[in-house]
């Protein structure tokens, strides 16, 4: 598994992770976002996205 933390615009933490999630031997991509914060209040929800590598 390879993870890369990033904060692209300063509003929230973003993590990009590449790992084989479904056991097919190909790395998939997962991105998590901690949501946006303003004045110490969370103004948007956290989310996770998964791109499955089908190898096509």
C-alpha positions as CSV (number, residue, x, y, z in Angstrom):
1,X,0.0,0.0,0.0
2,X,1.3,3.4,-0.9
3,X,-0.2,6.6,0.7
4,X,0.3,10.2,-0.2
5,X,-1.1,13.0,2.1
6,X,-1.9,16.2,0.3
7,X,-3.6,19.4,1.1
8,X,-4.4,21.0,-2.2
9,X,-6.1,24.2,-1.2
10,X,-5.7,24.4,2.5
11,X,-9.3,23.6,3.3
12,X,-9.0,19.9,4.2
13,X,-6.7,17.0,4.3
14,X,-6.6,14.7,1.3
15,X,-5.0,11.2,1.2
16,X,-4.3,9.3,-2.0
17,X,-3.8,5.5,-1.4
18,X,-2.9,2.9,-4.0
19,X,-3.4,-0.7,-2.9
20,X,-5.1,-3.9,-4.2
21,X,-8.5,-3.8,-2.5
22,X,-10.3,-6.6,-4.3
23,X,-7.5,-9.1,-4.6
24,X,-7.1,-9.1,-8.4
25,X,-3.3,-8.3,-8.2
26,X,-3.8,-4.7,-9.6
27,X,-3.4,-1.6,-7.6
28,X,-6.6,0.4,-7.0
29,X,-6.8,4.1,-6.1
30,X,-8.6,5.3,-3.0
31,X,-8.9,9.0,-2.1
32,X,-10.2,10.3,1.2
33,X,-11.0,13.9,2.0
34,X,-11.4,15.2,5.5
35,X,-14.0,17.8,4.5
36,X,-13.6,21.6,4.6
37,X,-13.2,23.6,7.8
38,X,-13.9,27.3,8.3
39,X,-13.6,29.1,11.7
40,X,-13.0,25.8,13.5
41,X,-16.3,24.3,12.2
42,X,-16.6,21.6,9.6
43,X,-18.6,23.0,6.7
44,X,-18.6,19.9,4.4
45,X,-18.7,16.2,4.9
46,X,-15.8,13.8,4.7
47,X,-15.8,11.5,1.7
48,X,-14.0,8.5,0.2
49,X,-13.7,7.5,-3.5
50,X,-12.5,4.2,-4.9
51,X,-11.3,3.7,-8.5
52,X,-11.1,-0.1,-9.2
53,X,-8.4,-1.1,-11.6
54,X,-10.0,-3.5,-14.0
55,X,-6.9,-3.8,-16.1
56,X,-8.6,-3.1,-19.4
